[in-house]
Amino acid sequence: MGKLYNKTFGVISLGCDKNRVDTEKLLGLLKTHNCKLTDDLSKAQIVIVNTCAFLQSAREEAIQMVSNFLNEEDIVVSTTGKI
């Protein structure tokens, strides 16, 4: 996590309850590495979209979320989730 130290993260959780649990674990991990968390995605340097691959609506919403950041040069977007 060296290069991620002191970065500001925004996390979006989509899909099932298992994804919400995974998101909480992810938030805990980021906090232990002194990462800053924000609810304001416009202030995030890195946005993580945790989504569910089983639910069509979550997949579509994840694609929409990621596409919202395509023109943002200063934001890194990552997707994760259970498959």
C-alpha positions in Angstrom: 0.0 0.0 0.0 3.1 2.3 -0.1 2.0 4.4 -3.1 -1.6 4.5 -1.7 -0.5 6.0 1.7 -2.2 9.3 2.4 -4.3 9.2 -0.7 -8.0 10.2 -0.5 -10.4 7.4 -1.4 -14.0 7.3 -2.3 -15.8 3.9 -2.2 -19.1 3.0 -3.9 -20.8 -0.2 -2.9 -23.4 -1.7 -5.3 -25.3 -4.9 -5.3 -25.9 -7.5 -2.6 -25.4 -7.4 1.2 -22.2 -9.5 0.8 -20.8 -6.6 -1.2 -21.6 -4.2 1.6 -19.8 -6.4 4.1 -16.8 -6.6 1.7 -16.9 -2.8 1.4 -16.8 -2.4 5.2 -13.8 -4.7 5.3 -12.1 -2.7 2.5 -12.8 0.6 4.4 -11.2 -0.9 7.5 -8.1 -1.9 5.6 -7.8 1.5 4.0 -8.1 3.2 7.4 -5.4 1.0 8.9 -3.0 2.3 6.2 -3.8 5.9 7.0 -5.8 6.4 3.8 -8.3 9.3 3.9 -11.9 8.5 3.0 -14.4 10.9 1.6 -18.1 10.6 0.7 -17.5 13.5 -1.8 -16.3 11.6 -4.9 -15.2 14.9 -6.5 -12.5 15.1 -3.7 -11.3 11.5 -4.1 -8.0 10.8 -5.8 -9.0 7.1 -6.1 -12.5 5.8 -6.5 -13.2 2.1 -5.8 -16.5 0.6 -7.2 -17.3 -2.6 -5.4 -20.0 -4.3 -7.4 -21.9 -7.6 -7.7 -21.5 -9.5 -11.0 -24.6 -11.6 -10.4 -27.1 -8.7 -10.4 -27.7 -7.2 -13.8 -28.8 -3.9 -12.2 -25.6 -3.7 -10.2 -23.5 -4.4 -13.3 -25.2 -1.7 -15.3 -24.9 0.8 -12.4 -21.2 0.0 -12.1 -20.6 0.6 -15.8 -22.5 4.0 -15.4 -20.4 4.9 -12.3 -17.1 4.1 -14.0 -18.1 6.0 -17.2 -18.8 9.1 -15.1 -15.1 9.2 -14.3 -13.7 8.5 -17.8 -12.8 12.1 -18.5 -11.3 12.8 -15.1 -7.5 12.9 -15.5 -6.8 13.2 -11.8 -8.9 10.3 -10.5 -8.0 6.6 -10.6 -11.0 4.3 -10.8 -10.9 0.6 -9.8 -13.6 -2.0 -9.8 -13.8 -5.0 -7.5 -16.3 -7.6 -6.4 -17.2 -11.2 -6.1 -17.8 -13.2 -9.2 
